[in-house]
Amino acid sequence: MKGRQYIIARQSEWARNHSIALIGSKVTHGRPSYTPTLDENLFQPLLQDVRDSFSAGDGGELGDSKMPGKMQAVHSSSALGVNIFQYWKSISQIPIIAAACGLCRKGSDVSFDIQFEEKFPIDRRFRFSPNIDAVIHNKPSAQFKVFGVECKFSEAYGGHKHGGLKEKYLQLDNVWADIPTLRRFAEKISPEDGDFHHLHPAQLIKHVLGLKRTFGLNGFRLLYLWYDVPGEEGKCHRDEVNEFASVAKTDGIRFHSMTYQELIAGMARNLRPGHGDYIQYMTERYL
């Protein structure tokens, strides 16, 4: 079974086990893989400021009274990201999830907020800036001002190439001065993604450029959080992530990756006391 079908099948089974009658993307049309309401796809309802962030985003994640939004898909990466991160925001214990993600040491208290779909402009001449799925904000005194998180679920196994960078990005000589290895890599994968079939390296490069412009090369960390699948697709995805990580490391970019399974299993081992309902939901649904 292909990776995307594997994820949808497992998530559809989770919905059936919880008596959630799935609908299509057009309600009565399309694969029945959307929950009738958004809340049925989430561990907890969206906080108001989180809802506002997605409403202002470019992804069309929230639906309306007639059609489900993308976040209602059981295989939605945005729903998975919200399920993982919003809980810790709601109980004001953000340092715990930051440490669980390997972004800081256990016991650190520098992180104080999580924002979703945040944008960091690469160049003022560009009309649009890429949305980062989740951004953990830290105290002004912290070395790293933010931890950016790019979240991937089923879309990494869609079987299509995403494309590289447009020429306008490669022409910005000033933004590449301190990351020459990444620039050569960007030129190599553009205008196509080359041999990358699951990782979208151009998207990660844009995040690096935007974060670097705002916080400087040493002012941020970037996490690629992805869902592993059995077989060759999962291995290929991991190999692609490792290749990008090697390029980033050469230029001193603080980048690392983690699978959702690694994150959730780690939280289940270490954080169950006091967070039992959250851990049960995550392990039952995603492991």
Secondary structure, DSSP 8 states (H G I E B T S, - for coil): --HHHHHHHHHHHHHHHTT---BBTTBSSS-S-B-SSSGGGSSS---HHHHHHHHHSSS--S--SSS--GGGBTT-HHHHHHHHHHHHHHTT-HHHHHHHTTSS-TT---EEEEEEEEE--S-TT-S---EEEEEEEE-TTSSSSEEEEEEESGGGGSSS------HHHHT-HHHHTT-HHHHHHHHHH-SS-TT-SS--HHHHHHHHHHHHHHH-TTSEEEEEEE---SSHHHHHHHHHHHHHHHHHHHTT--EEEEEHHHHHHHHHHHS-TT-HHHHHHHHHHH-
